[in-house]
Amino acid sequence: MIKFLRGFRFAAAGIVHGFYERNFRVHICAVGFVTWFALQFYELSRAEWAVLLLTFAAVVSAELFNTAAERLCDKVSPEKDEHVKLCKDCAAGAVLVCAVFAVVIGAVLFWDVERFAAVGEHFLAAPVRFVWLGIAVIAAAVFVFLPERFKNK
């Protein structure tokens, strides 16, 4: 049982390490904003939530796989190598494919011009909501970009 639980600790450490990566933090913020948007303005079915959650998991998992591939490649071959470059490019390409399809899935789930008008009315009804949204966007930007300033270069 201890070995089984230790596996969860290692997995959690890998997820925590993801937060050291800027693109991982970008995706986490996107997950947060899309979840808020869906909860606030849509009544998604269970199936739609399942698709949305699987999409989140795919993008975040792809980012973790990409990070793992990059770290391993850097360790195995610190010098420039065409095979290492191809490995890193493929891993990054996998993230891009997941992210592009996440946008497509988002468009399929959320594209509704009438709903967009309702969102606009929601913010216009109480302009302070724009302030709160702005604060959330600024907080997300700080979360995404500020840690970069403290990285060891």
C-alpha positions in Angstrom: 0.0 0.0 0.0 2.9 2.4 0.8 4.4 1.9 -2.7 0.9 2.6 -4.2 0.6 5.9 -2.2 4.2 6.8 -3.0 3.2 6.7 -6.7 0.6 9.4 -6.0 3.3 11.5 -4.3 5.5 11.3 -7.3 2.6 12.1 -9.6 1.8 15.2 -7.5 5.4 16.3 -7.6 5.3 16.1 -11.4 2.1 18.2 -11.5 3.6 20.7 -9.1 6.7 20.9 -11.4 4.4 21.8 -14.2 3.7 25.1 -12.5 7.3 26.1 -13.0 6.5 26.2 -16.8 4.9 29.3 -18.2 2.8 27.5 -20.8 1.4 25.2 -18.1 0.4 28.2 -16.1 -1.2 29.7 -19.3 -3.3 26.6 -19.7 -4.3 26.5 -16.0 -5.5 30.1 -16.3 -7.5 29.2 -19.5 -9.1 26.3 -17.6 -10.1 28.6 -14.8 -11.5 31.3 -17.1 -13.4 28.8 -19.3 -14.8 27.0 -16.3 -16.0 30.3 -14.8 -17.5 31.3 -18.2 -19.3 28.0 -18.5 -20.7 28.1 -15.0 -21.7 31.7 -15.1 -23.3 31.9 -18.6 -24.1 28.4 -19.8 -26.1 25.4 -18.6 -23.9 22.6 -20.0 -25.3 19.1 -20.1 -23.4 16.3 -18.3 -22.0 15.1 -21.7 -20.8 18.7 -22.5 -19.1 19.0 -19.2 -17.5 15.6 -19.8 -16.2 16.8 -23.1 -15.0 20.0 -21.6 -13.2 18.3 -18.7 -11.6 15.8 -21.0 -10.4 18.6 -23.2 -8.9 20.4 -20.2 -7.2 17.1 -19.1 -5.8 16.5 -22.6 -4.2 20.0 -22.9 -2.7 20.0 -19.4 -1.5 16.4 -19.8 0.1 17.2 -23.1 1.9 20.1 -21.5 3.2 17.9 -18.8 4.4 15.3 -21.3 6.1 18.1 -23.3 7.9 19.2 -20.1 9.0 15.7 -19.4 10.3 15.2 -22.9 12.2 18.5 -22.9 13.8 17.8 -19.5 14.8 14.3 -20.5 16.2 15.4 -23.8 18.2 18.2 -22.1 19.7 15.7 -19.7 20.5 13.1 -22.2 22.0 15.4 -24.8 22.8 18.9 -23.5 24.5 19.7 -26.9 22.5 20.4 -30.1 21.3 17.2 -31.7 18.9 16.8 -34.6 17.2 13.8 -33.0 16.7 15.7 -29.7 15.3 18.7 -31.6 12.8 16.4 -33.4 11.7 14.9 -30.1 11.2 18.3 -28.5 9.4 19.6 -31.6 7.1 16.6 -31.7 6.2 17.0 -28.0 5.5 20.7 -28.5 3.5 19.9 -31.6 1.3 17.5 -29.5 0.6 20.4 -27.2 -0.3 22.6 -30.1 -2.7 20.0 -31.6 -4.4 19.6 -28.2 -4.7 23.4 -27.7 -6.1 24.0 -31.2 -8.7 21.3 -30.8 -9.5 22.7 -27.4 -10.3 26.0 -29.1 -12.4 24.2 -31.6 -14.3 22.3 -28.9 -14.8 25.6 -27.1 -16.3 27.1 -30.2 -18.6 24.2 -30.7 -19.8 24.3 -27.0 -20.0 28.1 -26.6 -20.6 29.7 -29.9 -24.0 31.3 -29.5 -24.4 35.0 -30.6 -27.5 35.4 -28.4 -25.5 34.2 -25.4 -22.7 36.6 -26.2 -25.2 39.4 -26.1 -26.4 38.2 -22.7 -22.8 38.2 -21.5 -22.4 41.8 -22.7 -25.7 42.7 -20.9 -24.4 41.0 -17.7 -21.4 43.3 -17.7 -23.2 46.4 -18.7 -25.8 45.9 -16.0 -23.1 46.4 -13.4 -19.9 47.9 -14.7 -18.1 47.0 -11.6 -18.1 43.5 -13.1 -15.6 44.8 -15.7 -13.4 45.8 -12.8 -13.5 42.4 -11.3 -12.9 40.7 -14.6 -9.9 43.1 -15.2 -8.5 42.2 -11.7 -8.9 38.5 -12.6 -7.1 39.0 -15.9 -4.3 41.0 -14.2 -3.9 38.4 -11.5 -3.7 35.7 -14.2 -1.1 37.6 -16.1 1.0 38.0 -12.9 0.6 34.3 -12.2 1.7 33.4 -15.7 4.5 35.9 -16.3 5.9 37.0 -12.9 7.6 33.7 -12.0 9.7 34.0 -15.2 11.5 37.0 -13.6 12.8 34.8 -10.8 14.0 31.8 -12.8 17.6 30.9 -12.6 19.0 31.7 -16.1 
